[in-house]
C-alpha cells in the first residue's frame, strides 16, 4: 500500500503557476486549492507525493 506525505502551500495570485511548477518538479501533485483563512485573493494549495 502506498504511503503519502502532504504539504500546504500559500499561493500568491501573481505567481501561482511558478509556485506550483516548482513543487511539481520536486514530485508533488496538486490535490486542491482553497481560499486562504485571510480571505480576499489569498489561496492555499494542498499537495501530496508518495513517500520513497
C-alpha positions as CSV (number, residue, x, y, z in Angstrom):
1,X,0.0,0.0,0.0
2,X,1.3,3.4,-0.9
3,X,2.2,5.9,1.8
4,X,1.8,9.6,1.2
5,X,3.2,12.9,2.6
6,X,1.3,16.1,2.4
7,X,2.1,19.8,2.2
8,X,0.0,23.0,2.4
9,X,1.4,25.9,0.5
10,X,0.2,29.6,0.4
11,X,-0.2,30.7,-3.2
12,X,0.5,34.2,-4.4
13,X,-2.1,35.1,-7.1
14,X,0.5,36.7,-9.4
15,X,2.9,33.7,-9.1
16,X,0.6,30.7,-8.8
17,X,1.9,28.8,-11.9
18,X,5.6,29.3,-10.9
19,X,4.9,28.2,-7.3
20,X,3.0,25.1,-8.5
21,X,5.6,24.3,-11.2
22,X,8.4,24.4,-8.6
23,X,6.6,22.0,-6.3
24,X,5.7,19.7,-9.2
25,X,9.4,19.5,-10.2
26,X,10.0,18.0,-6.7
27,X,7.4,15.3,-7.3
28,X,4.4,17.0,-5.6
29,X,0.9,16.6,-7.0
30,X,-1.7,19.2,-6.6
31,X,-4.8,17.9,-4.8
32,X,-6.8,21.0,-4.2
33,X,-6.7,24.8,-4.0
34,X,-9.0,26.5,-1.4
35,X,-9.4,30.1,-0.2
36,X,-7.0,31.1,2.5
37,X,-8.0,31.9,6.0
38,X,-7.4,35.6,5.4
39,X,-9.9,35.8,2.6
40,X,-9.5,38.1,-0.3
41,X,-7.1,36.9,-3.0
42,X,-5.3,34.6,-0.6
43,X,-5.2,30.9,-1.7
44,X,-3.8,27.7,-0.2
45,X,-2.7,24.7,-2.2
46,X,-2.8,21.1,-0.8
47,X,-0.2,18.8,-2.3
48,X,0.8,15.2,-1.9
49,X,3.6,12.9,-3.0
50,X,4.4,9.3,-2.4
51,X,6.9,8.5,0.3
52,X,10.1,6.8,-1.0
